[in-house]
């Protein structure tokens, strides 16, 4: 495997699953991981897409913490930033974004050359790379499918951060090539009709919806994240 990109800073940000493993919120991420494992009894679950209905619903922080708890469980995890329009994973993990997914899809770099190590054991990250002019075309290409299949031979779990479903078609395209999709919605922000429309859009693309993550609920003595729903 080629030399991986170096981290550009020592500490990530907003990664509660790494910073406080005893936090009630971290425990909810572990519960989410467990629920996903149960959903894989009859269907393989080696790749997960995480999307939301609209921007600002906590999708990227959810996907980052989910990747961490999988890595903490001993899984070898690759987190891919497939939001080729407004990428954030490299900010979250304090990585450079000189090369990443877009470089692989246009043939400039191999998968192994575009992976960065994170500060979390067992967790590698592929940032978005330079923002391309044709994100949907790249994500729907044969190279994207081939890259994902190759990644699944190297990692136990591949988790993909994608754009909001109602904003662009990228998530619908990606949902067709992963084993399942998680839809993130935000309490008191996501409209009911919007969530239903997003779910229907994913199903129209023959995507398998694993469930919904409702975040930013009012804090209780037990938790501030709640997972529900399974197809």
WONORSUL-V54258 format. One record per helix or strand. SS is the DSSP state (alpha for helix, beta for strand). FROM is the first residue (numbers start at 1). TO is the last residue. Records with the same first field share a line. If there is no record, write none. Layout:
SS=FROM-TO, FROM-TO
This chain:
beta=5-5, 7-7, 47-52, 77-81, 95-95, 116-117, 123-126, 157-161, 180-186, 209-215, 225-228
alpha=16-19, 24-39, 59-72, 89-92, 101-105, 112-114, 135-139, 142-154, 170-175, 192-204
